[in-house]
Amino acid sequence: MSGKLSDKQRLRIQTRHKVSIQNYGYQPQALFWSNQEIQELRFQKLLEFLPDYIQVGGQEMWSLLDVGCGFADFYRYFQRHDLTPDYTGIDLSPDMVAGALALSKNLNIQVGELADFDYADNQFDFVMLSGALNEVVETEIEGTLSEQGNYAKSVISKMYQISKFGIAFNLLDRRYAWHQSRPDLQSFYPDEMLEFCQSFADEVVLIEGYLENDFTLYLTKTERSA
Ligand SMILES: C[S@@+](CC[C@H](N)C(=O)[O-])C[C@H]1O[C@@H](n2cnc3c(N)ncnc32)[C@H](O)[C@@H]1O
């Protein structure tokens, strides 16, 4: 299962985002979200993964890695909910990272995909991802759906490995007709991803029904494996 993009795939994603920023500026549309409400509904579902002792009061110090952070809007969303994680963001697009740093100067944000970084096991309390696995990155014409999703699966496994308490992420839902008109977008069957995550994670929860084209997975580490 390959965890690294080819140069060609990297360049394609970087170019797509360069053009989208030129077209829309630092707006959710440049991230390929239809609007801020849709973007933040996804954030809300990720935030709900955090244990109550963090969500209520928010005084605990905790670290978060945001994979494919875009403009780091997730960080500002946390701030608006009185939460201030020790935040690290990574994103494949240098233009996105430049945008994130223009919007929030002192954040720790770096250019790259997850496999570019040498993070230690259990390094971050939580690792989250919103929308960064929506690109089709494999091109095998005869590949099955699960083969096409191998990159996403390798990223998810790695996220789990470097998290202390667990991970939360969303994916596009393949059960609806919309995906037939968007062959450029990678989508998944929720049950298949649930089964994949259950093959290595201690506890897995599937969250659906909040948007027609999206679902969220929570993978929690128990004390034994953390
Ligand atoms: C749909 S946008 C979401 C951005 C942000 N998470 C948000 O919700 O506001 C996806 C982001 O993931 C980045 N991205 C795409 N593929 C990536 C990968 N393999 N590794 C890291 N970042 C990636 C893109 O550059 C883009 O900024």
The ligand as an SDF file (V2000), in Angstrom:
LIG
                    3D

 27 29  0  0  0  0  0  0  0  0999 V2000
  -11.0110   20.2610    0.5740 C   0  0  0  0  0  0  0  0  0  0  0  0
   -9.5560   21.1180    1.0890 S   0  0  0  0  0  0  0  0  0  0  0  0
   -9.8690   21.1680    2.8590 C   0  0  0  0  0  0  0  0  0  0  0  0
   -8.9600   22.0750    3.6390 C   0  0  0  0  0  0  0  0  0  0  0  0
   -9.2350   22.1240    5.1380 C   0  0  0  0  0  0  0  0  0  0  0  0
   -9.0540   20.8130    5.7430 N   0  0  0  0  0  0  0  0  0  0  0  0
  -10.6190   22.6530    5.3930 C   0  0  0  0  0  0  0  0  0  0  0  0
  -11.5510   21.8370    5.5640 O   0  0  0  0  0  0  0  0  0  0  0  0
  -10.7920   23.8580    5.4040 O   0  0  0  0  0  0  0  0  0  0  0  0
   -8.3130   19.8410    0.9690 C   0  0  0  0  0  0  0  0  0  0  0  0
   -6.9140   20.3130    1.2880 C   0  0  0  0  0  0  0  0  0  0  0  0
   -6.0710   19.1590    1.3720 O   0  0  0  0  0  0  0  0  0  0  0  0
   -4.8760   19.3990    0.6820 C   0  0  0  0  0  0  0  0  0  0  0  0
   -4.4210   18.0800    0.2270 N   0  0  0  0  0  0  0  0  0  0  0  0
   -4.9150   17.3370   -0.7990 C   0  0  0  0  0  0  0  0  0  0  0  0
   -4.3040   16.1480   -0.8450 N   0  0  0  0  0  0  0  0  0  0  0  0
   -3.4010   16.1420    0.1720 C   0  0  0  0  0  0  0  0  0  0  0  0
   -2.4820   15.1770    0.6570 C   0  0  0  0  0  0  0  0  0  0  0  0
   -2.3570   13.9960    0.0740 N   0  0  0  0  0  0  0  0  0  0  0  0
   -1.7140   15.4930    1.7340 N   0  0  0  0  0  0  0  0  0  0  0  0
   -1.8200   16.7090    2.3210 C   0  0  0  0  0  0  0  0  0  0  0  0
   -2.6770   17.6590    1.9020 N   0  0  0  0  0  0  0  0  0  0  0  0
   -3.4690   17.3770    0.8480 C   0  0  0  0  0  0  0  0  0  0  0  0
   -5.2110   20.3820   -0.4180 C   0  0  0  0  0  0  0  0  0  0  0  0
   -4.0820   21.1160   -0.8210 O   0  0  0  0  0  0  0  0  0  0  0  0
   -6.2880   21.2260    0.2720 C   0  0  0  0  0  0  0  0  0  0  0  0
   -5.7160   22.3340    0.9060 O   0  0  0  0  0  0  0  0  0  0  0  0
  1  2  1  0
  2  3  1  0
  2 10  1  0
  3  4  1  0
  4  5  1  0
  5  6  1  0
  5  7  1  0
  7  8  2  0
  7  9  1  0
 10 11  1  0
 11 12  1  0
 11 26  1  0
 12 13  1  0
 13 14  1  0
 13 24  1  0
 14 15  1  0
 14 23  1  0
 15 16  2  0
 16 17  1  0
 17 18  1  0
 17 23  2  0
 18 19  1  0
 18 20  2  0
 20 21  1  0
 21 22  2  0
 22 23  1  0
 24 25  1  0
 24 26  1  0
 26 27  1  0
M  CHG  2   2   1   9  -1
M  END
$$$$
